[in-house]
């Protein structure tokens, strides 16, 4: 009988001890000065695996404080003595007192297995507080910002997501918050995700309504403990505009592992690199082409150092024009960045355009990825090789285009009939070109017949001395001479208005008009003509100016001063040619 009583007592003791709940609320001290921060610590300990927390911590009335920060952590372990699961949840709240004197801290409530547990209230003492700051900012005392960063341990140049949330007991105050300014600091790069306000959450800390104002990515660019500065915002009322600040968050930035490649710079994420020729024309010596270096992926894409084109004596490289197509993602900035280079081959034959070696660190696999160099192989042709490589149809198309450019009239804009080069042979295009040539030939015959009839009529009216052949040739040349001064004034107008694309189209039209004046179809033939009839100096100046026009035309960045210098050279040369 005695053993049975002992067994029953031990059983009752185990039942009472099983499933125990401990809830406590403490502060770090009982008395605070006006500048001290009051730290509240809530500890919930659950001894037993069958205990379930059904509600979050319901905080007491904290309207006499400004909540400047909060955080929580959960630990679970097994007691080896009793073999029971113990779950411990610790929450900490940082408060800034608004008033002095004795302040009561109420009870914290939580529901466990349909039973409500609460802590005992207690008092703390606040000494003198500077009342002037409270009097000048009444609205901001009712509204405060909280910057939340869940992942506070990242690698250098690896992003972490920050959420900016606003709290206030009055929902009307949430609508008054605007003018959000994200933090700026040398050791971090900040990129916004969105500034779209979320729906108002009626239950927050202390049952205060809250709302998400913004989300942004933080890229720490140095290792160690990095503090993210406060985010500022404005609380606007009808009479005043108050500035409020969020809390600061400290990040533990891990240093990148050792063993990085020598040419590794700061690329962290997952990337790929490619290089290609964006020009559709054949590669010709001393003619510019567009070479694009593309880096795509997700990570610190907007802040990484792009690999450049390697220098070589086989070609000349100009500064690139950078364009980006990026959007914020979950693990960084994703998309692609394009570096558009202007490259001029210096010699005919095979040319290998290479990029600098590129490597990045992948934080998911925690290892470096070496992509090496990317190579673009091009076959540069001389001007004679380009002419020889053209097929009969391409030559017919080029001749037709030059003719249409030369005889263009205001009545029929024949440049619209220009034939674009295509890889496939199209009989329709050839027949159309032949029909246009026959039509122009018939118009030419009719025009000559009309000229003869008109000359006969003039001879019958009055007889004039015919003159010499040289005088007649000069008269015909003067009749066909292009009035280049009209082009010069039009180019000046385009230059002043910054319409550079139309400027270069007009320069091409001027060159075609002047070449047509001397019955020359191509620029190379016209240069040889100038060398024979105008001298070697004029021909060389024409060749240099043509190359300079091409370089300026394809340059990524155009300046008004450079275009003005180019226009002066065009006016000087074409004025001499048209004399």
C-alpha positions as CSV (number, residue, x, y, z in Angstrom):
1,X,0.0,0.0,0.0
2,X,2.9,2.4,0.8
3,X,4.5,1.8,-2.6
4,X,1.2,2.5,-4.3
5,X,0.9,5.9,-2.6
6,X,4.5,6.8,-3.6
7,X,3.8,5.9,-7.2
8,X,0.6,8.0,-7.3
9,X,2.5,11.0,-5.8
10,X,5.3,10.7,-8.4
11,X,2.7,10.4,-11.2
12,X,0.9,13.6,-10.0
13,X,4.2,15.4,-9.7
14,X,5.1,14.5,-13.3
15,X,1.7,15.6,-14.6
16,X,1.9,18.9,-12.8
17,X,5.5,19.6,-14.1
18,X,4.7,18.5,-17.7
19,X,3.5,21.2,-20.0
20,X,4.7,24.1,-17.9
21,X,4.5,27.8,-19.3
22,X,6.7,30.6,-18.0
23,X,6.0,34.2,-19.2
24,X,8.0,37.2,-17.9
25,X,8.4,40.9,-18.7
26,X,11.5,42.7,-17.4
27,X,13.5,45.9,-17.9
28,X,17.2,46.4,-17.6
29,X,16.8,48.8,-14.7
30,X,14.1,50.6,-12.7
31,X,15.3,54.3,-13.0
32,X,16.2,56.1,-16.3
33,X,17.4,59.5,-17.2
34,X,15.7,61.5,-20.0
35,X,18.3,60.3,-22.6
36,X,18.3,56.6,-21.7
37,X,16.6,53.9,-23.8
38,X,14.1,51.7,-22.0
39,X,14.7,48.1,-23.0
40,X,11.7,45.7,-22.4
41,X,12.4,42.0,-22.6
42,X,9.6,39.5,-23.0
43,X,10.5,35.8,-22.4
44,X,8.1,32.9,-23.1
45,X,9.3,29.4,-22.1
46,X,7.2,26.4,-23.1
47,X,8.2,23.0,-21.5
48,X,6.5,20.3,-23.6
49,X,5.9,19.5,-27.2
50,X,2.1,19.6,-26.9
51,X,2.0,23.4,-26.0
52,X,1.0,25.6,-28.9
53,X,1.2,29.4,-28.9
54,X,-2.1,30.6,-30.5
55,X,-1.6,34.4,-30.4
56,X,1.3,36.8,-30.7
57,X,2.5,38.8,-27.7
58,X,-0.2,41.5,-26.9
59,X,1.8,44.4,-25.5
60,X,0.6,46.8,-22.9
61,X,-0.2,50.5,-23.6
62,X,3.1,52.1,-24.7
63,X,1.7,55.5,-25.7
64,X,4.0,57.2,-23.2
65,X,7.0,56.0,-25.2
66,X,8.3,56.1,-28.8
67,X,9.1,52.6,-30.1
68,X,12.5,53.0,-31.8
69,X,13.3,49.3,-32.4
70,X,12.3,45.7,-31.8
71,X,13.5,42.2,-32.4
72,X,12.8,38.6,-31.5
73,X,14.5,35.2,-31.5
74,X,13.2,31.6,-30.9
75,X,15.3,28.8,-29.5
76,X,14.3,25.1,-29.2
77,X,16.2,22.4,-27.4
78,X,15.6,19.1,-25.4
79,X,16.3,18.8,-21.7
80,X,18.4,15.7,-21.3
81,X,17.3,15.2,-17.6
82,X,13.5,15.1,-18.4
83,X,13.7,14.3,-22.1
84,X,11.2,17.1,-22.8
85,X,11.2,19.7,-25.6
86,X,11.8,23.3,-24.4
87,X,10.9,26.2,-26.6
88,X,12.0,29.7,-25.6
89,X,10.9,32.9,-27.4
90,X,12.6,36.2,-26.5
91,X,11.4,39.6,-27.8
92,X,13.0,42.9,-27.1
93,X,11.6,46.3,-27.5
94,X,13.6,49.6,-27.3
95,X,11.5,52.6,-26.0
96,X,12.1,56.3,-25.8
97,X,10.2,57.9,-22.9
98,X,8.1,61.0,-23.6
99,X,7.3,62.1,-20.1
100,X,9.1,62.1,-16.8
101,X,7.9,60.6,-13.5
102,X,6.6,57.2,-12.5
103,X,5.2,55.2,-15.5
104,X,3.4,51.9,-15.1
105,X,4.3,49.1,-17.6
106,X,1.2,46.9,-18.0
107,X,0.9,43.2,-18.6
108,X,1.9,41.2,-21.7
109,X,-0.8,38.7,-22.8
110,X,-0.5,35.5,-24.7
111,X,-2.8,32.6,-25.4
112,X,-1.4,29.0,-25.0
113,X,-3.7,26.0,-25.6
114,X,-6.8,28.2,-25.2
115,X,-5.6,29.6,-22.0
116,X,-4.5,33.2,-21.5
117,X,-1.2,33.9,-19.6
118,X,-0.1,37.4,-18.5
119,X,2.7,39.1,-16.7
120,X,2.5,41.2,-13.6
121,X,2.6,45.0,-14.1
122,X,5.3,47.1,-12.6
123,X,6.5,50.7,-12.4
124,X,9.6,52.5,-13.7
125,X,10.9,56.0,-12.9
126,X,11.9,58.5,-15.6
127,X,13.9,61.5,-14.6
128,X,14.0,65.0,-16.3
129,X,13.2,65.1,-20.1
130,X,13.8,68.1,-22.4
131,X,10.3,69.2,-23.0
132,X,11.2,71.6,-25.9
133,X,11.6,68.7,-28.4
134,X,8.2,67.4,-27.4
135,X,6.5,70.7,-27.9
136,X,7.9,71.4,-31.4
137,X,7.0,68.0,-32.8
138,X,3.6,66.8,-31.6
139,X,2.6,64.8,-34.7
140,X,5.9,62.9,-35.0
141,X,5.5,61.6,-31.4
142,X,2.4,59.7,-32.6
143,X,4.1,58.3,-35.8
144,X,7.4,56.5,-36.0
145,X,9.3,54.5,-38.7
146,X,10.8,51.1,-38.3
147,X,13.4,49.7,-40.8
148,X,13.3,45.9,-40.8
149,X,16.1,43.8,-42.2
150,X,15.6,40.1,-41.7
151,X,18.8,38.8,-43.2
152,X,21.5,40.7,-41.4
153,X,24.5,38.4,-42.2
154,X,25.5,38.7,-45.8
155,X,28.7,38.6,-47.9
156,X,30.4,41.8,-49.2
157,X,28.5,43.2,-52.3
158,X,25.6,40.7,-51.6
159,X,22.2,42.4,-51.2
160,X,19.8,42.1,-48.4
161,X,16.1,43.3,-48.5
162,X,15.0,46.1,-46.2
163,X,11.4,46.9,-45.4
164,X,10.3,50.3,-44.1
165,X,7.2,50.2,-42.0
166,X,5.3,53.1,-40.3
167,X,3.4,52.8,-37.0
168,X,0.7,55.0,-35.5
169,X,-2.3,54.7,-33.2
170,X,-4.3,56.9,-35.6
171,X,-4.8,55.5,-39.1
172,X,-5.2,59.0,-40.4
173,X,-1.5,59.8,-39.5
174,X,-0.4,57.0,-41.8
175,X,-1.7,58.9,-44.8
176,X,0.3,61.9,-43.9
177,X,3.7,60.2,-44.3
178,X,5.5,61.1,-47.5
179,X,8.9,62.3,-48.9
180,X,10.8,59.1,-48.1
181,X,14.6,59.5,-48.4
182,X,16.5,56.2,-48.5
183,X,19.9,56.1,-46.6
184,X,23.1,57.2,-48.3
185,X,26.5,56.1,-47.1
186,X,29.9,55.4,-48.8
187,X,30.1,51.8,-47.6
188,X,26.6,50.8,-48.9
189,X,24.8,51.0,-52.2
190,X,21.0,51.3,-52.0
191,X,18.6,50.5,-54.8
192,X,14.8,50.9,-54.4
193,X,12.4,48.0,-55.1
194,X,9.2,49.9,-54.8
195,X,7.5,52.8,-52.9
196,X,4.0,51.3,-53.2
197,X,2.2,51.5,-49.9
198,X,0.6,48.3,-48.6
199,X,-2.7,47.8,-47.0
200,X,-3.0,49.0,-43.4
201,X,-2.4,46.2,-40.9
202,X,-4.6,47.1,-37.9
203,X,-2.7,44.8,-35.5
204,X,1.0,45.6,-34.8
205,X,3.1,46.2,-31.7
206,X,0.8,47.4,-29.0
207,X,-2.1,46.8,-31.4
208,X,-1.0,49.9,-33.3
209,X,-1.9,50.0,-37.0
210,X,1.0,49.8,-39.4
211,X,1.7,50.1,-43.1
212,X,4.7,49.2,-45.4
213,X,6.0,52.3,-47.1
214,X,8.9,51.1,-49.1
215,X,11.2,48.2,-49.9
216,X,14.8,48.5,-51.0
217,X,18.0,46.5,-51.5
218,X,21.1,47.2,-49.5
219,X,24.5,46.3,-51.0
220,X,27.3,46.6,-48.4
221,X,30.6,47.1,-50.2
222,X,33.0,46.5,-47.3
223,X,33.3,43.7,-44.8
224,X,32.8,43.9,-41.0
225,X,30.0,45.5,-39.0
226,X,28.2,48.0,-41.3
227,X,25.5,50.2,-39.9
228,X,22.7,51.1,-42.3
229,X,21.7,54.8,-41.6
230,X,18.2,55.9,-40.7
231,X,15.5,56.4,-43.3
232,X,13.8,59.8,-43.2
233,X,10.3,60.8,-44.0
234,X,7.9,63.8,-43.5
235,X,4.7,63.9,-41.6
236,X,2.7,66.7,-43.2
237,X,-0.3,68.5,-41.6
238,X,-2.1,71.6,-42.6
239,X,0.1,73.9,-40.6
240,X,3.5,72.0,-40.1
241,X,5.7,69.5,-41.8
242,X,7.7,67.3,-39.3
243,X,10.6,65.1,-40.1
244,X,10.8,61.6,-38.6
245,X,13.7,59.1,-38.7
246,X,13.7,55.3,-38.5
247,X,16.0,53.1,-36.5
248,X,19.5,52.1,-37.6
249,X,20.3,48.5,-38.4
250,X,23.7,46.9,-38.1
251,X,24.8,44.3,-40.6
252,X,27.4,41.6,-40.1
253,X,29.1,41.6,-43.5
254,X,31.2,38.6,-44.2
255,X,34.5,39.0,-46.1
256,X,34.6,37.1,-49.4
257,X,36.5,33.8,-49.2
258,X,40.2,33.7,-50.2
259,X,41.4,32.2,-53.4
260,X,39.7,34.7,-55.8
261,X,41.1,35.0,-59.3
262,X,43.6,37.9,-59.9
263,X,41.2,39.7,-62.2
264,X,38.2,39.4,-59.8
265,X,36.8,42.8,-59.0
266,X,33.4,43.1,-57.2
267,X,30.9,40.9,-59.1
268,X,28.8,39.0,-56.6
269,X,25.8,37.0,-57.9
270,X,25.3,34.8,-61.0
271,X,26.3,36.3,-64.3
272,X,27.1,35.5,-68.0
273,X,29.0,37.5,-70.5
274,X,28.9,37.7,-74.3
275,X,30.3,39.9,-77.1
276,X,28.8,40.3,-80.6
277,X,29.0,42.6,-83.7
278,X,25.8,44.8,-83.8
279,X,26.7,46.2,-87.3
280,X,24.9,44.7,-90.3
281,X,27.4,45.8,-92.9
282,X,30.4,43.9,-93.9
283,X,33.5,44.6,-91.8
284,X,35.8,47.0,-93.8
285,X,39.2,48.4,-92.9
286,X,39.1,52.0,-91.5
287,X,35.3,51.8,-91.3
288,X,33.6,51.9,-87.8
289,X,31.6,49.0,-86.5
290,X,29.5,48.5,-83.3
291,X,30.7,45.8,-80.9
292,X,28.6,45.1,-77.9
293,X,29.7,43.5,-74.6
294,X,26.7,42.2,-72.7
295,X,26.7,41.1,-69.0
296,X,23.5,39.4,-67.9
297,X,22.4,37.8,-64.6
298,X,21.3,38.7,-61.1
299,X,23.3,40.2,-58.3
300,X,25.1,43.5,-57.8
301,X,24.6,44.1,-61.6
302,X,24.2,47.9,-61.4
303,X,27.3,48.4,-59.3
304,X,29.8,45.8,-60.7
305,X,32.8,46.8,-62.8
306,X,32.1,45.8,-66.4
307,X,34.8,43.9,-68.4
308,X,36.3,46.2,-71.1
309,X,37.5,45.4,-74.6
310,X,41.2,44.5,-74.5
311,X,43.5,46.9,-76.5
312,X,45.2,45.6,-79.6
313,X,47.2,47.0,-82.5
314,X,44.8,45.4,-84.9
315,X,41.9,47.8,-84.1
316,X,41.1,51.1,-82.4
317,X,38.5,51.3,-79.6
318,X,36.5,54.3,-78.4
319,X,34.8,54.8,-75.0
320,X,31.6,52.8,-74.8
321,X,28.0,53.9,-74.3
322,X,26.4,52.0,-71.4
323,X,22.8,51.0,-71.5
324,X,21.0,48.9,-68.9
325,X,17.8,46.9,-68.8
326,X,17.5,45.9,-65.1
327,X,14.8,45.3,-62.5
328,X,15.0,44.5,-58.8
329,X,14.8,40.8,-57.9
330,X,14.8,38.6,-54.8
331,X,18.6,38.1,-54.8
332,X,19.7,41.4,-56.3
333,X,19.4,43.4,-59.5
334,X,18.6,41.2,-62.5
335,X,18.6,41.9,-66.2
336,X,21.4,42.9,-68.6
337,X,23.9,45.7,-69.1
338,X,25.2,46.5,-72.6
339,X,28.5,48.3,-73.3
340,X,28.3,49.6,-76.9
341,X,31.9,50.2,-78.3
342,X,32.9,51.8,-81.6
343,X,35.7,49.7,-83.1
344,X,37.7,50.6,-86.2
345,X,39.8,47.8,-87.8
346,X,43.3,48.9,-88.8
347,X,44.3,46.0,-91.1
348,X,42.6,43.5,-93.4
349,X,42.3,39.8,-92.5
350,X,41.2,37.9,-89.4
351,X,40.9,40.1,-86.3
352,X,40.2,38.7,-82.8
353,X,38.4,41.3,-80.5
354,X,38.7,40.1,-76.9
355,X,37.2,41.2,-73.6
356,X,39.0,41.4,-70.3
357,X,39.0,38.3,-68.2
358,X,35.9,38.2,-65.9
359,X,35.0,36.3,-62.7
360,X,32.3,36.5,-60.1
361,X,31.5,35.1,-56.7
362,X,28.3,33.0,-56.4
363,X,27.0,33.3,-52.8
364,X,24.7,30.3,-53.2
365,X,27.5,27.9,-54.0
366,X,30.0,30.0,-52.0
367,X,32.6,29.7,-54.7
368,X,34.2,31.8,-57.5
369,X,33.2,31.2,-61.1
370,X,35.9,32.1,-63.7
371,X,34.4,33.0,-67.1
372,X,37.7,33.9,-68.7
373,X,37.8,35.9,-71.9
374,X,35.2,36.2,-74.6
375,X,36.4,36.5,-78.2
376,X,34.7,37.9,-81.3
377,X,36.4,36.8,-84.6
378,X,35.9,39.2,-87.5
379,X,37.2,39.1,-91.1
380,X,38.1,42.7,-92.1
381,X,38.1,43.4,-95.8
382,X,39.8,46.1,-97.8
383,X,37.7,48.4,-99.9
384,X,38.6,46.5,-103.1
385,X,37.7,43.2,-101.5
386,X,34.3,44.6,-100.4
387,X,33.6,45.6,-104.0
388,X,34.8,42.2,-105.4
389,X,32.7,40.3,-102.8
390,X,29.4,41.8,-104.0
391,X,27.3,39.8,-106.3
392,X,25.9,41.1,-109.6
393,X,22.5,41.7,-108.1
394,X,24.1,43.7,-105.2
395,X,26.0,45.8,-107.7
396,X,22.9,46.5,-109.7
397,X,21.1,47.5,-106.4
398,X,24.0,49.7,-105.4
399,X,24.1,51.4,-108.8
400,X,20.3,51.9,-108.8
401,X,20.4,53.4,-105.3
402,X,23.2,55.8,-106.3
403,X,21.3,56.8,-109.4
404,X,18.1,57.3,-107.4
405,X,20.0,59.4,-104.8
406,X,21.5,61.5,-107.6
407,X,18.4,62.3,-109.6
408,X,16.0,62.7,-106.7
409,X,13.4,65.4,-107.4
410,X,10.7,67.2,-105.2
411,X,8.0,65.7,-107.5
412,X,9.0,62.0,-107.1
413,X,11.0,61.1,-104.0
414,X,12.9,58.3,-105.6
415,X,15.1,57.6,-102.5
416,X,12.1,55.7,-101.2
417,X,12.8,53.1,-103.9
418,X,16.2,52.4,-102.5
419,X,16.9,48.7,-102.4
420,X,18.1,47.1,-99.2
421,X,20.6,44.3,-99.3
422,X,19.3,40.8,-98.6
423,X,20.8,37.4,-98.6
424,X,18.2,35.8,-100.8
425,X,17.9,36.5,-104.5
426,X,14.5,38.2,-105.3
427,X,13.5,38.4,-108.9
428,X,10.8,40.9,-108.0
429,X,13.4,43.4,-106.9
430,X,15.5,42.9,-110.0
431,X,12.5,43.3,-112.3
432,X,11.4,46.4,-110.4
433,X,14.9,47.9,-110.7
434,X,14.9,47.2,-114.5
435,X,11.5,48.7,-114.9
436,X,12.6,51.9,-113.0
437,X,15.7,52.1,-115.2
438,X,13.7,51.7,-118.4
439,X,11.2,54.4,-117.1
440,X,14.0,56.8,-116.3
441,X,15.6,56.1,-119.7
442,X,12.4,56.8,-121.5
443,X,11.9,60.0,-119.5
444,X,15.5,61.0,-120.4
445,X,14.8,60.4,-124.1
446,X,11.6,62.5,-124.0
447,X,13.4,65.2,-122.1
448,X,16.3,65.3,-124.7
449,X,13.7,65.4,-127.5
450,X,12.0,68.3,-125.8
451,X,15.3,70.1,-125.4
452,X,16.1,69.6,-129.1
453,X,12.7,71.0,-130.1
454,X,13.2,74.0,-127.8
455,X,16.6,74.6,-129.2
456,X,15.3,74.6,-132.7
457,X,12.6,77.1,-131.7
458,X,15.2,79.4,-130.1
459,X,17.4,79.2,-133.2
460,X,14.6,80.3,-135.4
461,X,13.8,83.2,-133.1
462,X,17.4,84.6,-132.7
463,X,20.7,83.3,-133.9
464,X,23.4,83.2,-131.2
465,X,27.1,82.3,-131.5
466,X,27.7,78.7,-130.5
467,X,31.0,79.3,-128.7
468,X,33.7,76.8,-128.1
469,X,33.4,73.3,-126.7
470,X,35.0,74.3,-123.4
471,X,32.6,77.2,-123.0
472,X,29.7,74.9,-123.6
473,X,31.0,72.3,-121.1
474,X,31.4,75.0,-118.4
475,X,27.9,76.2,-119.2
476,X,26.5,72.7,-118.7
477,X,28.5,72.3,-115.5
478,X,27.3,75.6,-114.1
479,X,23.7,74.6,-114.9
480,X,24.0,71.3,-113.0
481,X,26.0,72.9,-110.1
482,X,24.5,72.2,-106.6
483,X,23.7,75.2,-104.4
484,X,25.6,73.9,-101.4
485,X,24.9,77.1,-99.4
486,X,21.3,75.9,-98.8
487,X,22.7,72.7,-97.3
488,X,25.1,74.6,-95.1
489,X,22.3,76.8,-93.5
490,X,20.2,73.7,-93.0
491,X,23.0,71.8,-91.3
492,X,23.6,74.8,-89.1
493,X,20.0,74.7,-88.0
494,X,20.1,70.9,-87.3
495,X,23.3,71.4,-85.3
496,X,21.7,74.1,-83.1
497,X,18.7,72.0,-82.4
498,X,20.7,68.9,-81.5
499,X,19.1,66.7,-84.3
500,X,22.3,64.8,-85.0
501,X,20.9,61.8,-86.8
502,X,19.1,64.1,-89.3
503,X,22.4,66.1,-89.5
504,X,24.4,63.1,-90.7
505,X,21.6,62.1,-93.1
506,X,21.7,65.6,-94.7
507,X,25.5,65.3,-94.9
508,X,25.2,62.1,-96.8
509,X,22.6,63.7,-99.1
510,X,25.0,66.7,-99.7
511,X,27.8,64.3,-100.6
512,X,25.5,62.4,-103.0
513,X,24.4,65.7,-104.7
514,X,28.0,66.9,-105.1
515,X,29.2,63.5,-106.5
516,X,26.2,63.5,-108.9
517,X,27.3,67.0,-110.1
518,X,30.6,65.3,-111.4
519,X,28.8,62.0,-112.5
520,X,30.6,59.9,-109.8
521,X,28.6,57.1,-108.2
522,X,30.9,56.0,-105.3
523,X,33.0,57.9,-102.8
524,X,36.2,56.0,-103.9
525,X,35.6,57.0,-107.5
526,X,34.9,60.6,-106.5
527,X,38.2,60.7,-104.5
528,X,40.1,59.5,-107.6
529,X,38.3,62.2,-109.7
530,X,39.2,64.9,-107.2
531,X,42.9,63.7,-107.2
532,X,42.9,64.1,-111.0
533,X,41.0,67.4,-111.4
534,X,41.3,69.2,-108.0
535,X,44.7,68.0,-106.8
536,X,46.1,65.5,-104.2
537,X,45.5,67.8,-101.3
538,X,41.7,68.2,-101.9
539,X,41.4,64.4,-102.5
540,X,43.2,63.6,-99.2
541,X,41.1,66.2,-97.3
542,X,38.0,64.5,-98.7
543,X,39.1,61.1,-97.6
544,X,40.0,62.3,-94.1
545,X,36.7,64.2,-93.8
546,X,34.7,61.1,-94.9
547,X,36.4,59.0,-92.2
548,X,35.9,61.7,-89.6
549,X,32.2,61.9,-90.5
550,X,31.8,58.2,-90.0
551,X,33.5,58.2,-86.6
552,X,31.3,61.1,-85.4
553,X,28.2,59.4,-86.8
554,X,28.7,56.2,-84.8
555,X,30.2,57.8,-81.7
556,X,28.2,56.8,-78.6
557,X,28.3,60.4,-77.2
558,X,28.1,63.4,-79.4
559,X,29.1,66.9,-78.3
560,X,27.9,70.2,-79.8
561,X,31.5,71.4,-80.0
562,X,32.6,68.4,-82.0
563,X,29.7,68.7,-84.4
564,X,30.4,72.4,-84.9
565,X,34.1,71.7,-85.8
566,X,32.9,69.0,-88.2
567,X,30.4,71.4,-89.8
568,X,33.2,74.0,-90.4
569,X,35.3,71.3,-92.1
570,X,32.4,70.3,-94.3
571,X,31.7,73.9,-95.3
572,X,35.3,74.6,-96.1
573,X,35.8,71.4,-98.2
574,X,32.6,71.3,-100.2
575,X,32.8,75.1,-100.9
576,X,36.2,74.4,-102.6
577,X,34.8,71.3,-104.5
578,X,31.7,73.2,-105.8
579,X,33.7,76.2,-107.1
